[in-house]
Amino acid sequence: MTSKEIYKEELIKIYEDQHQSMESTINYVFTHHNKLPMTFINARRDLTDSDKNDVIRDVCYQF
């Protein structure tokens, strides 16, 4: 799996848990950073801001 795929997969899980609220999802990622899977943390570090924005856009618009 690529970093982008790992990031997207975990972000979708969080998004679903946060009742499809991207604002809550972003807040959750920042406030629970140390509790997230290491694969997600590493993927997050590897991606550029542009890549992360693309994934967030994909997650938001899939519904």
N, C-alpha and C positions, 0 to 999 in steps of 0.2 A: 504494500500500500504506500502511496505517496503521502507526503506531509499534508498536502491539500485534502486528500481523501480522509485522512485521520482527523484532521481539524473539522471537516464538514460533518463526518459521522457523529462525533462527540457533540458538536454544536447543535445538530438536529435533536439529539437526545435531550439536551438541556432545554432547547426551545420547546419541545413537547412537554417537558416537566414544568415549564414556566407558562403553560397555557397559551402557547403561540404568541407570546409577547417578546418582541426583540429587545425592547428596553429592559425588561426583567432578565432576559438571557445575558445581555452584555453586563448588567450589574452583577449577576450571579458569577460570571467568569472572573470579574475583577475581585469580588469579595471572597470567593472560594478557591482562588488560584492554587493554594497549597494542597487542597483536597482533591483536585482534579487528577485524572490518570497521567502518569509521567509521559506516556506516548502523546497525549494531547499537548502537554506543556512543551515538549520538544518540537512538536509540529508547529506550535504557535511561534516558537522562537525562530524556526527555519523560514517561515513565510514572511514575505514583504507585506507592508500595510496594504498595498494594492491587491495582493493575493487574498488577504483576509477580507477585504471589502468585497471582492468578487464572491467569496464563499458566503458571506453574510447576505449579500444580495440574492444569491441562489436559494438560500434557506428561506428567506422572507417571501420570495416570489413563487415558491413551489406550491403554496396553498392557495 
